[in-house]
Amino acid sequence: MAKSQQTFNKAEREKKRLKKRKEKKQKQEERKASSVSGFEDMIAYVDEYGNITDTPPDPTKKTKVDAESIQISVPKRGKEEVEIVHSGKVEFYNDSKGFGFIKDLNSQEKFFFHINGVIDEVVENDKVSFELEQGMKGINAVRVKKI
């Protein structure tokens, strides 16, 4: 005769699984019974100052908003006073490769420049004026002129 396929270990696991399922169902029924109000205690309101409260807003303080006055975009920036022409000193220049670095005299920042952005011929330690432009790898000095 064939032996039963049900081992002691399998039987124990099945008992644990059924017990867990029963406990879960019992907890679920307890939660349903205790929450008579449902979602009433979970409702939150936003007052006129943007704070979250549990009291509904006062209808007398309601204001009418014109839908056409709402702008859905990035706000336009006003014209800012930006120093267009900077002055600096050529810290490093490699004539054979055609690039170098300029140190700004005001901010002490170094900016990369290429030979294509140079108007006058420059060498190291020359004082120059330049403009800044966004390049592929960062901000570059362009229109470099000797002072």
Secondary structure by P-SEA (a helix, b strand, c coil): cccccccaaaaaaaaaaaaaaaaaaaaaaaaaaaacccccccbbbbcccccccccccccccbbbbcccccccccccccccccccbbbbcccccccccccbbbbbccccbbbbbccccccccccccccccbbbbbccccccccccccc
